[in-house]
Amino acid sequence: MQGYWQPFSSNMLIVLPIRAAEQEADENELSPFTPFHDARAGHKIQHYLQRTYRREVPIVSAAELTDLDALGTRNVVLVGGPNLNHITDKLMKRVWDQHKGRFFHWSSTLEADPEVQSIVTTRDDHLLQIHFEDGHPEVGDRIEDMHNGPDGRLLEARGMCLRLDGPLARGRHVLVVAGVDTAYGTLAAAEFALDPDNVVPLSSGDSQVIVSARPNRNGVDAPRSVRSIDGHG
């Protein structure tokens, strides 16, 4: 846990998403502001860091930030995916530019790149890992939420934990915890990253874990890893 979380023990900031005023809440996320489970994920991480390291950990809304430069040289935890957190969106585009073919990315990030947009075949939220064969992009893997229950009810939510060293400033760290489609996945990603049994094998350095959890009345069941990329890619 120290190897994973120690870099976020000082000079850090948690950034929450905010739902655009014109967007209507869907059946899974009834809050017209920050989605409820995104807010819970941010609070759980804040509580862990404050309890463990005895330091104040500020939380701000993405609405207060203009771009990545507004983060300065902080260590940052970004909560929520690119649809509702524009700072996550900007970060993932930078990660794509720096590490093409290494990590899973939201389809919205890939749609913005003319080099690979032709292989994003649906507009629904999902994750893709793109490989390049002889310079040609190919879909290596695809992850999406499972909406196969009665009346389209969400049966299994997927989330992402992406931990990176130095994407914004040398010696600084970023952690993204976000849902693939809904904020249930965000909560699952946060709970996964706060469980020592899950985090200890990851140690320090760059890593990405895609997690899956079943929603319940109180949030989500215990999340499990479905894909993992370690520091060696």
C-alpha positions in Angstrom: 0.0 0.0 0.0 2.9 2.4 0.8 4.4 1.9 -2.6 1.1 2.6 -4.3 -0.3 5.5 -2.1 2.8 7.2 -0.5 3.3 9.5 -3.5 -0.2 10.9 -2.9 0.4 11.6 0.8 1.4 15.3 0.2 0.9 18.2 -2.2 -2.1 16.5 -3.7 -5.5 17.2 -5.0 -8.6 15.1 -5.7 -10.7 16.3 -8.7 -14.3 15.3 -9.0 -16.4 15.4 -12.1 -19.5 17.5 -12.5 -22.6 16.7 -14.6 -23.3 19.3 -17.2 -26.5 21.3 -16.3 -28.2 20.4 -19.6 -27.6 16.6 -19.2 -30.4 14.6 -17.7 -29.5 12.0 -15.0 -29.9 8.4 -16.2 -31.6 5.7 -14.3 -28.3 4.6 -12.6 -27.2 8.1 -11.5 -30.0 10.3 -10.2 -27.9 13.2 -9.0 -28.0 16.3 -11.2 -24.6 17.4 -9.9 -21.6 15.1 -9.3 -22.8 11.6 -9.7 -23.3 10.1 -6.2 -21.0 7.1 -6.6 -18.2 9.3 -8.0 -18.6 11.5 -4.9 -18.4 8.5 -2.7 -15.3 7.3 -4.5 -13.6 10.6 -4.0 -14.6 10.7 -0.3 -13.3 7.2 0.4 -9.9 8.1 -1.1 -9.8 11.4 0.8 -10.6 9.6 4.1 -8.0 7.0 3.5 -5.2 9.5 2.8 -6.1 11.8 5.7 -6.4 8.9 8.2 -3.1 7.2 7.0 -0.9 10.3 6.5 -2.5 12.8 8.9 -2.7 15.5 6.3 -5.5 17.5 4.8 -6.5 16.4 1.3 -8.4 19.0 -0.7 -11.2 18.0 -3.1 -12.2 20.3 -5.9 -14.7 20.1 -8.8 -13.4 19.9 -12.4 -15.5 23.0 -13.0 -12.9 25.0 -11.1 -10.0 23.9 -13.4 -9.4 25.0 -16.9 -6.8 22.6 -18.1 -3.9 20.3 -17.0 -1.7 23.4 -16.3 -4.2 24.4 -13.6 -3.0 21.4 -11.6 0.5 22.9 -11.2 3.0 20.4 -9.8 0.5 18.6 -7.5 0.0 14.9 -7.1 -3.5 14.3 -8.4 -6.3 11.8 -8.1 -8.8 12.2 -10.9 -12.3 10.8 -10.2 -14.6 10.0 -13.1 -14.2 9.4 -16.8 -13.8 11.9 -19.6 -17.5 12.5 -20.3 -18.1 14.3 -17.0 -14.5 15.2 -15.9 -12.8 17.3 -18.6 -9.5 17.1 -16.7 -9.6 13.3 -17.1 -10.3 13.8 -20.8 -7.3 16.0 -21.2 -5.1 13.7 -19.3 -6.1 10.6 -21.2 -5.4 12.4 -24.5 -1.9 13.2 -23.2 -1.4 9.6 -22.1 -2.5 8.4 -25.6 0.0 10.7 -27.2 2.8 9.5 -24.9 1.9 5.8 -24.7 0.0 4.7 -27.8 -0.7 1.0 -27.8 0.1 0.5 -24.1 -3.0 1.2 -22.1 -6.8 0.9 -22.4 -8.5 4.2 -23.4 -12.0 5.4 -23.6 -13.5 5.4 -27.0 -14.1 9.1 -26.8 -10.3 9.7 -26.6 -9.6 7.5 -29.6 -12.4 9.1 -31.7 -10.4 12.4 -31.5 -7.4 10.8 -33.2 -7.8 10.5 -37.0 -5.2 7.7 -37.0 -7.5 5.3 -35.1 -11.0 6.8 -35.2 -12.1 4.5 -38.0 -11.8 1.4 -35.7 -14.1 2.9 -33.0 -17.3 1.2 -34.3 -19.8 2.3 -31.6 -20.5 5.6 -29.8 -21.4 3.9 -26.5 -18.9 4.4 -23.7 -16.3 1.6 -23.7 -12.6 1.0 -23.3 -10.3 -0.1 -26.2 -6.7 -1.3 -26.2 -5.2 -0.5 -29.6 -2.2 -2.3 -31.1 -0.3 -1.3 -34.1 0.7 -4.0 -36.6 3.1 -2.7 -39.3 1.8 0.8 -38.5 -1.8 -0.1 -38.8 -4.1 0.2 -35.8 -6.0 -2.9 -34.6 -8.3 -3.5 -31.6 -6.5 -5.7 -29.2 -9.1 -5.8 -26.5 -12.5 -4.2 -25.6 -14.1 -3.7 -22.2 -17.6 -2.4 -21.5 -20.3 -2.5 -18.8 -22.8 -5.3 -18.9 -26.4 -4.0 -19.5 -28.0 -7.4 -19.9 -30.5 -7.5 -17.0 -34.3 -7.1 -17.2 -35.3 -3.7 -18.5 -31.7 -3.0 -19.3 -30.7 -2.9 -15.7 -26.9 -2.8 -15.1 -25.6 -6.3 -14.1 -21.9 -5.6 -13.9 -20.0 -2.3 -13.8 -16.5 -1.9 -15.1 -14.0 0.6 -13.7 -10.4 1.7 -14.3 -7.4 2.3 -12.0 -4.6 4.0 -13.9 -1.6 5.1 -11.9 1.2 7.0 -13.7 4.5 8.5 -12.6 5.3 11.9 -14.1 2.7 12.5 -16.9 2.2 16.2 -15.8 5.4 17.1 -14.0 8.6 15.3 -13.2 8.4 13.5 -9.8 4.7 14.0 -9.6 2.0 11.3 -9.8 -1.5 10.8 -11.2 -4.2 8.3 -10.3 -7.4 8.0 -12.4 -10.3 6.1 -10.8 -13.2 6.1 -13.1 -16.1 4.0 -14.5 -16.1 2.7 -18.0 -19.8 3.8 -18.4 -21.4 4.6 -15.0 -20.2 5.8 -11.6 -20.7 2.4 -10.2 -17.5 1.5 -12.0 -15.8 4.5 -10.4 -16.7 3.3 -6.9 -15.5 -0.2 -7.8 -12.2 1.2 -9.0 -11.7 3.2 -5.8 -12.6 0.3 -3.6 -10.2 -1.9 -5.5 -7.3 0.5 -5.1 -8.0 0.9 -1.4 -7.8 -2.9 -0.7 -4.3 -4.0 0.3 -4.8 -7.5 -1.2 -5.3 -5.9 -4.6 -2.7 -3.1 -4.5 0.3 -4.9 -3.0 1.1 -6.9 -6.1 1.0 -3.7 -8.2 3.7 -2.0 -6.0 4.9 1.3 -7.5 5.3 2.6 -11.0 2.9 2.8 -13.9 0.0 0.4 -13.8 -3.5 0.0 -15.1 -6.2 -2.4 -13.8 -9.7 -2.8 -15.2 -12.0 -4.0 -12.5 -15.5 -5.4 -12.5 -18.1 -5.3 -9.7 -21.8 -6.1 -9.4 -24.0 -3.1 -8.2 -26.0 -3.5 -5.1 -28.2 -1.3 -2.9 -25.2 0.0 -1.0 -22.9 0.5 -3.9 -21.0 -2.4 -5.4 -19.9 -5.9 -4.4 -16.2 -6.6 -3.9 -14.5 -5.6 -7.2 -12.2 -8.0 -9.0 -9.5 -7.4 -11.6 -10.4 -8.4 -15.2 -7.3 -6.9 -17.0 -4.0 -5.7 -15.6 -1.0 -3.9 -17.1 2.0 -3.6 -14.9 4.9 -1.1 -14.9 6.6 -2.9 -17.7 3.6 -2.6 -20.0 
